[in-house]
Amino acid sequence: MAQPLPVHDDLSDFAAAVRNGLAQPQKVIPARFFYDHAGSELFEAITALPEYYPTRTEIGILTEQAPAIAAAVGPGRAVIEFGSGSSAKTPLLLRAIAPAAYVPVDISAEFLHLAAAGLAADFPGLPVVPVAADFTRPFRVPAGIAALPRLGFFPGSTLGNLAPAAAVDLLRGFAATLGADSWLVIGIDLAPGPAKPQAMLEAAYDDAQGITAAFNANLLHRVNRELGGDIDVAGFVHRAVWNANLGRIEMHLVARRDMVFRAAGCDFSMASGESIHTENSYKWTLEQAWLLARAAGWTPAAVWTDADARFSLHLWQRGAGVMQP
Ligand SMILES: C[S@@+](CC[C@H](N)C(=O)[O-])C[C@H]1O[C@@H](n2cnc3c(N)ncnc32)[C@H](O)[C@@H]1O
């Protein structure tokens, strides 16, 4: 396996985000900071929960549709996976398409390198080149990959963590990273429907075993560990609610009582009932997903859902069918 690129150290980003976010009238810490090693492990545990339908539903669609994806994109591509996590879904794609290389990209560096090593062992002969980076910022595509035609892979509905304008910016950035003649396979969780009531959505983000609550609380543990915080994490309760107006699940950490604490070199106070907003998970209709693609310079080539229309998998092509003015 080739050597990974230098790890992007985001400690100062984290400190700045916590300082700025906790100074807002609605306190906020962006969701990308969930993913230290403990956060990545907790997310893996979430994917196995009975309430968390997205992972098993997306795996079902990908298993069925991998041959169609392979027929469209052809062999010999470098697969660049954005937010690869454990790379658990990746073999389904790699086995179907005869790739030339695999580049997992994730902000959770240690977890990324472990997952990449595991995948490399399962695919002897395939160059596997992990890149520890924030995919919302430009990053260097490893030497040796740059000349290959590319296929982006963005499963897990991670796109849903971004508000619409930022989602379009991200997809535009992916188009630039992937280059001309590229394709993108992207998983997008769907808006509530007949077989997907609001209660099912909320349960997926507030499970009976409290794993999602622990994932949410880990963000405060991370502030304490990395930014010299003295937050009483037990003083917060996890809340997940569907915001119908904005089409998103919101996760919050709600203060159980008035409190003061120190974090990232600053003092903060919170009133009982006040929350820190930690994650949005936008849910899209198929029509909205189509518009996101077009707004970002992608042309939808195919879309598949499960029988209950809970989750969708999309195949988009870079720039195809765009009429030059
Ligand atoms: C919702 S999980 C999805 C994981 C996996 N792709 C799946 O389908 O189960 C989001 C993944 O994206 C990574 N991630 C989140 N924000 C990121 C960012 N800004 N840059 C790079 N990776 C990010 C996380 O570390 C995590 O592995």
The ligand as an SDF file (V2000), in Angstrom:
LIG
                    3D

 27 29  0  0  0  0  0  0  0  0999 V2000
  -22.3910    9.5220    8.2050 C   0  0  0  0  0  0  0  0  0  0  0  0
  -20.7840    8.8460    8.2500 S   0  0  0  0  0  0  0  0  0  0  0  0
  -20.8230    7.7960    6.8030 C   0  0  0  0  0  0  0  0  0  0  0  0
  -19.7500    6.7540    6.8020 C   0  0  0  0  0  0  0  0  0  0  0  0
  -19.7870    5.7990    5.6050 C   0  0  0  0  0  0  0  0  0  0  0  0
  -19.5210    6.5200    4.3660 N   0  0  0  0  0  0  0  0  0  0  0  0
  -21.1010    5.0900    5.4990 C   0  0  0  0  0  0  0  0  0  0  0  0
  -21.7030    5.1030    4.4400 O   0  0  0  0  0  0  0  0  0  0  0  0
  -21.5180    4.4460    6.4800 O   0  0  0  0  0  0  0  0  0  0  0  0
  -19.8340   10.2360    7.7280 C   0  0  0  0  0  0  0  0  0  0  0  0
  -18.3630    9.9350    7.4450 C   0  0  0  0  0  0  0  0  0  0  0  0
  -17.7910   11.0890    6.8300 O   0  0  0  0  0  0  0  0  0  0  0  0
  -16.6720   11.5410    7.5620 C   0  0  0  0  0  0  0  0  0  0  0  0
  -16.6960   13.0070    7.4850 N   0  0  0  0  0  0  0  0  0  0  0  0
  -17.6400   13.8400    7.9930 C   0  0  0  0  0  0  0  0  0  0  0  0
  -17.3710   15.1150    7.6590 N   0  0  0  0  0  0  0  0  0  0  0  0
  -16.2240   15.0720    6.9310 C   0  0  0  0  0  0  0  0  0  0  0  0
  -15.4400   16.0630    6.2850 C   0  0  0  0  0  0  0  0  0  0  0  0
  -15.7870   17.3600    6.3370 N   0  0  0  0  0  0  0  0  0  0  0  0
  -14.3340   15.6690    5.6060 N   0  0  0  0  0  0  0  0  0  0  0  0
  -13.9750   14.3560    5.5470 C   0  0  0  0  0  0  0  0  0  0  0  0
  -14.6890   13.3700    6.1330 N   0  0  0  0  0  0  0  0  0  0  0  0
  -15.7940   13.7320    6.8190 C   0  0  0  0  0  0  0  0  0  0  0  0
  -16.8180   10.9930    8.9560 C   0  0  0  0  0  0  0  0  0  0  0  0
  -15.5800   10.8260    9.6200 O   0  0  0  0  0  0  0  0  0  0  0  0
  -17.5310    9.6800    8.7020 C   0  0  0  0  0  0  0  0  0  0  0  0
  -16.6300    8.6380    8.4470 O   0  0  0  0  0  0  0  0  0  0  0  0
  1  2  1  0
  2  3  1  0
  2 10  1  0
  3  4  1  0
  4  5  1  0
  5  6  1  0
  5  7  1  0
  7  8  2  0
  7  9  1  0
 10 11  1  0
 11 12  1  0
 11 26  1  0
 12 13  1  0
 13 14  1  0
 13 24  1  0
 14 15  1  0
 14 23  1  0
 15 16  2  0
 16 17  1  0
 17 18  1  0
 17 23  2  0
 18 19  1  0
 18 20  2  0
 20 21  1  0
 21 22  2  0
 22 23  1  0
 24 25  1  0
 24 26  1  0
 26 27  1  0
M  CHG  2   2   1   9  -1
M  END
$$$$
